[in-house]
Amino acid sequence: MAHPLVDQLRFARSEFRRGLQGITDEEARRRFPPLNCISWNIGHMAWQEQRYWLLYPQETLLLPEVDREFAYGAPASTPPLAEAWHAWETITAAADPWLDTLTTERLLAEATRNGQPAGFAVGSRLLRMIYHYWFHTGENAAIRQNLGHTNLPDFVGDIEEEAPFRAEGW
């Protein structure tokens, strides 16, 4: 059984995805400056997942193009939606086995960056990832509203069923 915080990450991922159901490639590539477009946001979340769960702890850079194109501060771009989802799905699937190994002890351990101590715990990195998903879920909803979409998800989904509170070990 995954650590409860890993369950929360997976729930945040599912809500990110739920908030983008029904979007077309053309819509996903539309920018409302200074915001990035939705497809870039998907690639950006793939970038952070790859860095946090593959590159830093396992020294694996699965998709180098994601590291170049979707990094924080990278130039704005409007990538195809299918390519962004493919990168996100590939990276999150590759990250999941490592995430399944996390325990409270490992979450309390110091995170690394480029083989060096990062100055904070792995658990803090996990929390940052969860909150980053919620930030972009909201941003994507705002973009969709600017596109004229209606009947969008307007609240957190079925957390009670999908990722209810549980203490570690339950």
KATA-V909748 format. One record per residue. N is the residue number from 1. RES is the residue in one small letter. SS is DSSP state (h for helix, s for strand, l for the rest). PHI is phi in radians with two decimals (* if undefined). OMEGA is omega in radians with two decimals (* if undefined). Layout:
BEGIN
n,res,ss,phi,omega
N,RES,SS,PHI,OMEGA
N,RES,SS,PHI,OMEGA
END
This chain:
BEGIN
n,res,ss,phi,omega
1,m,l,*,-3.13
2,a,l,-1.23,3.06
3,h,l,-1.06,-3.14
4,p,h,-0.96,3.11
5,l,h,-1.23,3.06
6,v,h,-1.19,3.05
7,d,h,-1.03,3.13
8,q,h,-1.17,3.06
9,l,h,-1.06,-3.12
10,r,h,-1.13,3.07
11,f,h,-1.17,3.10
12,a,h,-1.05,3.07
13,r,h,-1.06,-3.09
14,s,h,-1.15,3.10
15,e,h,-1.25,3.05
16,f,h,-1.01,-3.14
17,r,h,-1.17,-3.14
18,r,h,-1.04,-3.13
19,g,l,-1.20,-3.11
20,l,l,-2.01,3.11
21,q,l,-1.05,3.06
22,g,l,1.48,-3.13
23,i,l,-1.36,3.13
24,t,l,-1.61,3.09
25,d,h,-1.06,-3.14
26,e,h,-1.05,3.13
27,e,h,-1.17,-3.11
28,a,h,-1.14,-3.11
29,r,l,-1.69,-3.11
30,r,l,-1.42,3.12
31,r,l,-1.86,2.97
32,f,l,-2.14,-3.06
33,p,l,-0.88,0.21
34,p,l,-1.53,-3.14
35,l,l,-1.19,2.95
36,n,l,-1.37,3.10
37,c,l,-1.48,-3.09
38,i,h,-1.08,-3.12
39,s,h,-1.12,3.06
40,w,h,-1.15,3.12
41,n,h,-1.05,3.10
42,i,h,-1.11,3.11
43,g,h,-1.08,3.13
44,h,h,-1.14,3.10
45,m,h,-1.19,3.04
46,a,h,-1.08,3.11
47,w,h,-1.01,-3.10
48,q,h,-1.18,3.09
49,e,h,-1.02,-3.13
50,q,h,-1.07,-3.12
51,r,h,-1.13,-3.03
52,y,h,-1.25,-2.99
53,w,h,-1.89,3.13
54,l,h,-1.94,-3.04
55,l,h,-1.25,-3.05
56,y,h,-1.13,-3.08
57,p,h,-1.47,-3.02
58,q,h,-2.08,-3.13
59,e,l,0.95,3.13
60,t,l,-2.08,3.05
61,l,l,-1.93,-3.01
62,l,l,-1.13,-3.12
63,l,l,-2.20,-3.10
64,p,h,-1.00,-3.14
65,e,h,-1.14,3.09
66,v,h,-1.16,3.13
67,d,h,-1.11,3.13
68,r,h,-1.43,-2.94
69,e,h,-1.52,-3.00
70,f,l,-2.15,3.14
71,a,l,-1.17,3.01
72,y,l,-0.99,-3.13
73,g,l,1.54,3.11
74,a,l,-1.16,3.13
75,p,l,-1.04,3.09
76,a,l,-1.04,3.07
77,s,l,-2.62,-3.12
78,t,l,-2.25,-3.06
79,p,l,-1.21,3.06
80,p,l,-1.05,-3.11
81,l,h,-1.03,-3.11
82,a,h,-1.06,3.13
83,e,h,-1.18,3.13
84,a,h,-1.12,3.12
85,w,h,-1.11,3.13
86,h,h,-1.06,3.12
87,a,h,-1.09,-3.12
88,w,h,-1.07,-3.12
89,e,h,-1.13,3.13
90,t,h,-1.10,-3.08
91,i,h,-1.24,-3.13
92,t,h,-1.15,3.09
93,a,h,-1.12,3.12
94,a,h,-1.23,-3.12
95,a,h,-1.36,-3.02
96,d,h,-0.98,3.12
97,p,h,-1.04,3.10
98,w,h,-1.19,3.12
99,l,h,-1.04,3.14
100,d,l,-1.17,3.13
101,t,l,-1.53,-3.05
102,l,l,-1.24,3.05
103,t,l,-2.15,3.08
104,t,h,-0.99,3.13
105,e,h,-1.04,3.13
106,r,h,-1.21,3.11
107,l,h,-1.20,3.11
108,l,h,-1.43,-3.13
109,a,l,-1.24,-3.13
110,e,s,-1.21,3.06
111,a,s,-1.26,3.08
112,t,s,-2.14,3.04
113,r,s,-2.50,-3.11
114,n,l,0.95,3.10
115,g,l,1.36,-3.10
116,q,s,-1.96,3.07
117,p,s,-1.01,-3.08
118,a,s,-1.60,3.12
119,g,s,1.58,3.10
120,f,s,-2.70,-3.05
121,a,s,-1.46,3.04
122,v,h,-0.98,3.13
123,g,h,-1.07,3.08
124,s,h,-1.14,3.09
125,r,h,-1.13,3.12
126,l,h,-1.10,3.10
127,l,h,-1.09,3.12
128,r,h,-1.03,-3.14
129,m,h,-1.13,3.13
130,i,h,-1.04,-3.10
131,y,h,-1.18,3.10
132,h,h,-1.12,3.07
133,y,h,-1.04,-3.12
134,w,h,-1.12,3.09
135,f,h,-1.02,-3.09
136,h,h,-1.31,3.02
137,t,h,-1.09,3.09
138,g,h,-1.17,3.12
139,e,h,-1.07,3.13
140,n,h,-1.11,3.09
141,a,h,-1.10,3.11
142,a,h,-1.12,3.10
143,i,h,-1.08,3.14
144,r,h,-1.10,3.08
145,q,h,-1.12,3.08
146,n,h,-1.12,3.07
147,l,l,-1.37,3.14
148,g,l,1.59,3.13
149,h,l,-1.22,3.09
150,t,l,-2.20,3.14
151,n,l,0.98,3.12
152,l,l,-1.42,3.01
153,p,l,-0.97,-3.09
154,d,l,-2.13,3.11
155,f,l,-2.80,3.11
156,v,l,-1.00,-3.13
157,g,l,-1.22,-2.98
158,d,l,-1.40,-3.11
159,i,h,-1.09,-3.11
160,e,h,-1.08,3.11
161,e,h,-1.64,-3.01
162,e,h,-1.49,-3.10
163,a,l,-2.69,-3.12
164,p,l,-1.17,3.05
165,f,l,-1.04,2.97
166,r,l,-2.67,3.07
167,a,l,-1.32,3.12
168,e,l,-0.96,3.10
169,g,l,1.61,3.14
170,w,l,-1.56,*
END
